[in-house]
Amino acid sequence: MRLALSVSEACEALGVSWDFWSEYIAPEVRIVRRGRRKLVAVSELERWLERSGEAAAAITSASRRGVAAQPRLFASQSVTDAGERHA
């Protein structure tokens, strides 16, 4: 069992393009850099999928109730930072 994938292998495993990876996934996952090589832990991809899947369920649930979805906070953001960023 492999513990890590190259970025192109991670894109293939997720079924996404390099552009989609760069815009939506890369900012949210941790990678290991050694020289020019970038590796993504399989467990990191699984964590991203789990977290992203929960967010989509919350947004869908909120939209069904007619409630505006709240922006997600990253660990390094405060509530004030998120409000300024999405205002």
C-alpha beads as a LAMMPS data file, in Angstrom:
LAMMPS data file: protein, C-alpha beads

87 atoms
86 bonds

1 atom types
1 bond types

-500.0 500.0 xlo xhi
-500.0 500.0 ylo yhi
-500.0 500.0 zlo zhi

Masses

1 110.0

Atoms # bond

1 1 1 0.000 0.000 0.000
2 1 1 1.376 3.403 -1.014
3 1 1 1.434 6.114 1.598
4 1 1 1.823 9.078 -0.771
5 1 1 1.138 10.082 -4.358
6 1 1 2.657 12.631 -6.695
7 1 1 0.409 15.598 -7.441
8 1 1 -0.423 14.216 -10.888
9 1 1 -1.294 10.831 -9.326
10 1 1 -3.443 12.601 -6.724
11 1 1 -5.294 14.421 -9.530
12 1 1 -5.860 11.117 -11.290
13 1 1 -7.016 9.405 -8.088
14 1 1 -9.540 12.199 -7.429
15 1 1 -10.590 12.452 -11.069
16 1 1 -9.766 16.151 -11.371
17 1 1 -7.643 18.254 -13.697
18 1 1 -4.401 19.969 -12.715
19 1 1 -6.203 23.347 -12.925
20 1 1 -8.980 22.179 -10.588
21 1 1 -6.352 20.797 -8.187
22 1 1 -4.437 24.084 -8.188
23 1 1 -7.477 26.259 -7.614
24 1 1 -9.624 24.245 -5.218
25 1 1 -7.661 21.445 -3.576
26 1 1 -4.010 22.487 -3.263
27 1 1 -4.738 25.444 -0.938
28 1 1 -6.440 23.054 1.515
29 1 1 -4.061 20.081 1.648
30 1 1 -0.611 19.630 3.107
31 1 1 2.135 18.398 0.806
32 1 1 5.670 17.120 1.361
33 1 1 8.361 18.814 -0.759
34 1 1 11.740 17.257 -1.326
35 1 1 13.722 18.960 -4.058
36 1 1 11.437 19.310 -7.057
37 1 1 9.249 16.426 -5.920
38 1 1 5.869 17.086 -4.276
39 1 1 4.071 14.268 -2.486
40 1 1 0.553 14.169 -1.100
41 1 1 -0.199 11.661 1.646
42 1 1 -3.123 9.387 0.818
43 1 1 -4.456 10.063 4.322
44 1 1 -4.366 13.819 3.561
45 1 1 -6.507 13.279 0.455
46 1 1 -8.934 11.171 2.478
47 1 1 -9.109 13.897 5.139
48 1 1 -9.774 16.546 2.469
49 1 1 -12.548 14.429 0.928
50 1 1 -14.200 13.858 4.288
51 1 1 -14.045 17.528 5.258
52 1 1 -15.206 18.766 1.852
53 1 1 -18.048 16.271 1.714
54 1 1 -19.386 17.491 5.046
55 1 1 -19.240 21.103 3.875
56 1 1 -21.214 20.325 0.724
57 1 1 -23.877 18.518 2.771
58 1 1 -24.212 21.545 5.066
59 1 1 -24.536 23.929 2.108
60 1 1 -27.147 21.730 0.423
61 1 1 -29.075 21.405 3.677
62 1 1 -28.962 25.170 4.268
63 1 1 -30.120 25.954 0.730
64 1 1 -33.105 23.607 1.115
65 1 1 -34.166 25.539 4.216
66 1 1 -33.660 28.885 2.425
67 1 1 -30.775 29.825 4.725
68 1 1 -27.652 31.441 3.315
69 1 1 -24.617 29.221 3.838
70 1 1 -21.939 30.682 6.081
71 1 1 -18.368 30.927 4.734
72 1 1 -16.025 28.246 6.067
73 1 1 -13.222 29.345 8.349
74 1 1 -9.718 28.039 8.009
75 1 1 -7.759 27.270 11.149
76 1 1 -5.704 30.452 10.734
77 1 1 -8.749 32.751 10.284
78 1 1 -10.795 34.517 12.874
79 1 1 -14.461 35.337 12.382
80 1 1 -13.483 38.945 11.569
81 1 1 -10.980 37.812 8.906
82 1 1 -13.591 35.618 7.220
83 1 1 -16.146 38.429 7.131
84 1 1 -13.697 40.836 5.541
85 1 1 -12.582 38.250 3.031
86 1 1 -16.093 37.398 1.829
87 1 1 -17.668 40.848 2.141

Bonds

1 1 1 2
2 1 2 3
3 1 3 4
4 1 4 5
5 1 5 6
6 1 6 7
7 1 7 8
8 1 8 9
9 1 9 10
10 1 10 11
11 1 11 12
12 1 12 13
13 1 13 14
14 1 14 15
15 1 15 16
16 1 16 17
17 1 17 18
18 1 18 19
19 1 19 20
20 1 20 21
21 1 21 22
22 1 22 23
23 1 23 24
24 1 24 25
25 1 25 26
26 1 26 27
27 1 27 28
28 1 28 29
29 1 29 30
30 1 30 31
31 1 31 32
32 1 32 33
33 1 33 34
34 1 34 35
35 1 35 36
36 1 36 37
37 1 37 38
38 1 38 39
39 1 39 40
40 1 40 41
41 1 41 42
42 1 42 43
43 1 43 44
44 1 44 45
45 1 45 46
46 1 46 47
47 1 47 48
48 1 48 49
49 1 49 50
50 1 50 51
51 1 51 52
52 1 52 53
53 1 53 54
54 1 54 55
55 1 55 56
56 1 56 57
57 1 57 58
58 1 58 59
59 1 59 60
60 1 60 61
61 1 61 62
62 1 62 63
63 1 63 64
64 1 64 65
65 1 65 66
66 1 66 67
67 1 67 68
68 1 68 69
69 1 69 70
70 1 70 71
71 1 71 72
72 1 72 73
73 1 73 74
74 1 74 75
75 1 75 76
76 1 76 77
77 1 77 78
78 1 78 79
79 1 79 80
80 1 80 81
81 1 81 82
82 1 82 83
83 1 83 84
84 1 84 85
85 1 85 86
86 1 86 87
